[in-house]
Amino acid sequence: MIHACFRFHRELNDFLARPQREQAFTCACPKASSIKHMIEALGVPHTEVELIVRNGRPAGFDAPIVQGDRIDVYPRNGVPEGMHAGALLLRPPLRGAGLRFVADAHLGALAQLLRLAGFDTRYDNNFPDDEIEQLALDEHRVVLTRDRELLKRRTVVYGCYVRALQADAQWREIAERLDLTPHVRAFRLCLMCNAPLRPARSGDLDGRVPEGVRERHTRFVTCDVCRRVFWEGSHWKRMRERIDALADAGRA
C-alpha cells in the first residue's frame, strides 16, 4: 500500500464520510491505483468532478497515484479562479444547447419539467440501471439520478447527482449547473412521450378536441406518438407561468 493526501472541495464533501469532510486527509491506496479509482472508492462519482490537481498541477483520471501525492478534487462550480485555462480536461465540455438527458425512476417530475422547457429527456420509472447506462452511451445523454453508484459506472461520461427533493428545486439545481436557462424552448416536446410537438391540422382535431374548445381556440399542437392535442387553455397558461418563473429565477 502507498499513502496519498486528498482534499475534496465544496459540494463534493457531501459524498465523503463525515470525518473526511472539509479537510485534507491521508488514506492508504493500493499500489498502481488510479486517481479515479481512489476518488470513487472514497464515495465521489467521477461525473461530479471537474478538476483534479495533483501536487499543484492538473492531472487526469487515469494518472497513477504515487507515494506522498497531494490531490485536490474540485466540482464544476468550485474550480479556482484562473485554473481553467491550463487545466486538463477530464471530458469534453458540455454545451447547454442541444443537451439531452435520461432520468432515473426517482426523477419523473424533473423529467416533465425538462421536457416542458424543451430539453429531450428519456424517462420511464421501470428503466433498470443497465438500460439508463446504455441509453446514455448510445444517445450521448446526461444521466440524472439520485443514485451515486449509477454515476460511478465506467461508460457514464456525463451525469449529475441531483441533491434537491422537490421538482422545482431540482430544475434550478440542474439549470444552474449546466447553464440551461438561455436554451429554454418551452412547449417543443410532448410532456408524456418526449416526442416533438407540431402544429395540428384540422383533421388531427376530429374526435380529439371538444367542440367548445375548437370554437374558443385557433392554435393547436399535437404529438404524433400519443396523439394528444394541446391548446392554450388555462392549464397551458399555468405551465407557461411556471417555466417562465423557473427560467427567470435562473437568470437572477
C-alpha positions as CSV (number, residue, x, y, z in Angstrom):
1,M,0.0,0.0,0.0
2,I,1.0,3.6,-0.6
3,H,-0.4,6.8,1.0
4,A,-1.7,10.0,-0.5
5,C,-3.3,13.1,0.9
6,F,-6.7,14.1,-0.5
7,R,-8.7,17.3,-0.2
8,F,-12.2,17.5,-1.7
9,H,-13.8,20.9,-2.2
10,R,-17.2,22.4,-1.9
11,E,-20.2,20.1,-2.5
12,L,-18.0,17.1,-3.2
13,N,-17.7,16.8,0.6
14,D,-21.4,15.7,0.7
15,F,-20.2,12.3,-0.7
16,L,-17.5,11.7,1.9
17,A,-17.6,10.0,5.3
18,R,-18.1,12.7,7.9
19,P,-14.6,12.6,9.4
20,Q,-13.1,13.3,5.9
21,R,-15.2,16.4,5.1
22,E,-13.8,19.9,4.7
23,Q,-10.2,19.0,5.4
24,A,-7.2,17.3,3.9
25,F,-6.8,13.6,5.0
26,T,-4.4,10.9,4.3
27,C,-5.5,7.4,3.1
28,A,-4.0,4.2,2.1
29,C,-4.2,3.3,-1.6
30,P,-3.4,0.1,-3.4
31,K,-0.2,0.2,-5.5
32,A,-0.8,1.3,-9.1
33,S,-4.3,2.5,-8.3
34,S,-5.5,5.4,-10.5
35,I,-6.8,8.7,-9.2
36,K,-10.3,7.9,-10.5
37,H,-10.3,4.6,-8.7
38,M,-9.5,6.3,-5.3
39,I,-11.9,9.2,-5.8
40,E,-14.7,6.7,-6.3
41,A,-13.5,4.4,-3.6
42,L,-13.9,7.4,-1.2
43,G,-17.5,7.8,-2.4
44,V,-17.4,10.6,-5.1
45,P,-18.8,9.7,-8.5
46,H,-16.4,10.7,-11.3
47,T,-19.2,12.6,-13.1
48,E,-19.2,15.2,-10.2
49,V,-15.5,16.0,-10.7
50,E,-14.4,18.9,-12.9
51,L,-10.8,19.3,-12.0
52,I,-8.0,17.3,-10.3
53,V,-4.8,19.0,-9.1
54,R,-2.0,16.7,-8.1
55,N,0.9,18.3,-6.3
56,G,-0.1,21.7,-7.8
57,R,-0.6,20.6,-11.4
58,P,-3.7,19.4,-13.2
59,A,-4.0,15.6,-13.6
60,G,-6.3,13.2,-15.4
61,F,-8.5,10.4,-14.0
62,D,-6.1,7.7,-15.2
63,A,-3.0,9.1,-13.6
64,P,-1.4,6.6,-11.2
65,I,-1.1,7.6,-7.5
66,V,2.4,7.9,-6.2
67,Q,3.5,7.7,-2.6
68,G,3.1,11.1,-0.9
69,D,0.9,12.7,-3.6
70,R,-1.3,15.6,-2.5
71,I,-4.5,15.5,-4.6
72,D,-7.2,18.3,-4.6
73,V,-10.5,17.5,-6.3
74,Y,-12.9,20.2,-7.4
75,P,-16.6,20.2,-8.7
76,R,-17.8,22.1,-11.7
77,N,-18.8,25.2,-9.8
78,G,-15.8,25.2,-7.5
79,V,-12.7,25.4,-9.8
80,P,-10.3,28.0,-8.5
81,E,-10.2,31.3,-10.5
82,G,-7.6,31.2,-13.3
83,M,-7.2,27.4,-13.2
84,H,-9.4,26.6,-16.3
85,A,-7.0,28.0,-18.9
86,G,-4.3,25.5,-18.1
87,A,-6.4,22.7,-16.6
88,L,-6.5,19.2,-18.1
89,L,-10.0,18.5,-19.4
90,L,-11.4,15.3,-17.8
91,R,-14.1,15.1,-20.5
92,P,-15.2,17.3,-23.5
93,P,-17.2,20.3,-22.2
94,L,-21.0,20.2,-22.3
95,R,-22.9,22.7,-24.3
96,G,-26.3,23.9,-23.0
97,A,-27.9,24.0,-26.5
98,G,-28.9,20.5,-27.6
99,L,-28.3,18.8,-24.3
100,R,-30.2,15.5,-23.9
101,F,-31.0,13.7,-20.7
102,V,-32.0,10.4,-19.3
103,A,-33.6,10.4,-15.8
104,D,-33.9,7.6,-13.3
105,A,-37.1,6.4,-11.6
106,H,-36.9,9.0,-8.8
107,L,-37.0,12.0,-11.1
108,G,-40.2,11.8,-13.1
109,A,-41.4,15.3,-12.1
110,L,-38.0,16.7,-13.1
111,A,-38.1,14.9,-16.4
112,Q,-41.5,16.6,-17.1
113,L,-40.1,20.0,-16.3
114,L,-37.1,19.4,-18.6
115,R,-39.5,18.4,-21.4
116,L,-41.7,21.4,-20.7
117,A,-38.6,23.6,-21.1
118,G,-37.8,21.9,-24.4
119,F,-35.0,19.5,-23.4
120,D,-35.1,16.0,-24.8
121,T,-35.4,13.8,-21.7
122,R,-35.8,10.0,-21.7
123,Y,-37.7,8.7,-18.6
124,D,-39.5,5.6,-17.6
125,N,-40.0,4.6,-14.0
126,N,-39.2,1.0,-15.0
127,F,-35.8,1.8,-16.6
128,P,-33.2,-0.5,-15.0
129,D,-29.7,1.0,-14.4
130,D,-28.2,-1.1,-17.2
131,E,-30.7,0.5,-19.7
132,I,-30.0,4.0,-18.4
133,E,-26.3,3.4,-18.8
134,Q,-26.8,2.1,-22.4
135,L,-29.1,5.0,-23.4
136,A,-26.6,7.5,-22.1
137,L,-23.8,5.8,-24.1
138,D,-25.8,5.2,-27.3
139,E,-27.6,8.6,-27.4
140,H,-25.0,10.8,-25.7
141,R,-27.3,11.7,-22.9
142,V,-26.6,13.2,-19.5
143,V,-27.6,10.9,-16.6
144,L,-29.7,12.5,-13.9
145,T,-30.0,10.4,-10.8
146,R,-30.0,10.3,-7.0
147,D,-28.1,7.0,-7.1
148,R,-24.3,7.8,-6.9
149,E,-23.4,4.2,-7.8
150,L,-25.1,4.6,-11.2
151,L,-22.8,7.6,-11.8
152,K,-19.7,5.5,-11.0
153,R,-20.3,3.2,-14.0
154,R,-17.4,3.3,-16.3
155,T,-19.2,4.2,-19.5
156,V,-21.2,7.0,-17.9
157,V,-19.4,10.1,-19.2
158,Y,-21.8,12.8,-18.2
159,G,-24.1,12.8,-15.2
160,C,-25.5,14.9,-12.4
161,Y,-26.2,13.7,-8.9
162,V,-29.5,15.5,-8.0
163,R,-29.5,16.7,-4.4
164,A,-32.8,18.5,-4.2
165,L,-36.0,16.5,-3.5
166,Q,-38.7,18.8,-4.9
167,A,-39.0,19.2,-8.7
168,D,-38.7,23.0,-9.0
169,A,-35.6,23.0,-6.8
170,Q,-34.2,20.1,-8.9
171,W,-34.8,22.1,-12.0
172,R,-33.0,25.1,-10.5
173,E,-30.1,22.9,-9.4
174,I,-29.6,21.3,-12.8
175,A,-30.2,24.6,-14.7
176,E,-27.5,26.4,-12.7
177,R,-25.0,23.6,-13.0
178,L,-25.5,23.1,-16.8
179,D,-26.4,26.7,-17.7
180,L,-29.8,25.6,-19.2
181,T,-31.7,28.9,-18.8
182,P,-30.6,30.5,-22.1
183,H,-31.6,27.5,-24.0
184,V,-35.2,27.1,-22.8
185,R,-37.6,26.5,-25.6
186,A,-41.0,25.8,-24.0
187,F,-43.7,23.6,-25.4
188,R,-41.5,22.0,-28.0
189,L,-41.9,18.4,-26.7
190,C,-44.7,16.2,-25.5
191,L,-44.7,16.0,-21.7
192,M,-45.8,12.4,-21.8
193,C,-43.8,11.0,-24.8
194,N,-40.9,13.3,-25.2
195,A,-41.7,13.4,-28.9
196,P,-41.7,16.7,-30.9
197,L,-44.9,18.6,-31.0
198,R,-46.2,20.0,-34.3
199,P,-49.0,22.4,-35.4
200,A,-52.2,20.4,-35.6
201,R,-54.2,20.2,-38.8
202,S,-58.0,20.3,-38.9
203,G,-58.1,16.5,-39.3
204,D,-56.0,16.0,-36.2
205,L,-58.7,17.5,-34.1
206,D,-61.7,15.4,-35.1
207,G,-63.0,13.5,-32.1
208,R,-60.0,14.5,-30.0
209,V,-61.0,18.1,-29.0
210,P,-64.3,19.2,-27.5
211,E,-66.4,21.4,-29.9
212,G,-66.5,24.2,-27.3
213,V,-62.7,24.2,-27.2
214,R,-62.5,24.3,-31.0
215,E,-64.8,27.3,-31.0
216,R,-62.7,29.2,-28.4
217,H,-59.2,28.4,-29.7
218,T,-57.5,28.7,-33.0
219,R,-54.0,27.3,-32.2
220,F,-53.5,23.6,-31.5
221,V,-50.4,21.3,-31.4
222,T,-50.3,17.6,-31.4
223,C,-48.0,14.7,-30.6
224,D,-47.7,12.0,-33.3
225,V,-46.7,9.3,-30.8
226,C,-49.5,9.5,-28.2
227,R,-51.9,11.6,-30.4
228,R,-52.7,14.0,-27.7
229,V,-53.7,17.5,-28.7
230,F,-52.8,20.6,-26.7
231,W,-54.1,24.1,-26.9
232,E,-53.5,27.4,-25.0
233,G,-56.1,26.9,-22.3
234,S,-55.8,27.6,-18.5
235,H,-53.5,24.6,-17.9
236,W,-51.2,25.7,-20.7
237,K,-51.0,29.2,-19.2
238,R,-50.2,27.8,-15.8
239,M,-47.4,25.7,-17.2
240,R,-46.2,28.7,-19.2
241,E,-46.1,30.8,-16.0
242,R,-44.3,28.0,-14.1
243,I,-41.5,27.6,-16.7
244,D,-41.1,31.4,-17.1
245,A,-40.7,31.7,-13.3
246,L,-38.1,29.0,-13.2
247,A,-36.2,30.5,-16.1
248,D,-36.3,33.9,-14.5
249,A,-35.0,32.5,-11.3
250,G,-32.1,31.0,-13.2
251,R,-31.3,34.4,-14.7
252,A,-31.3,36.1,-11.3
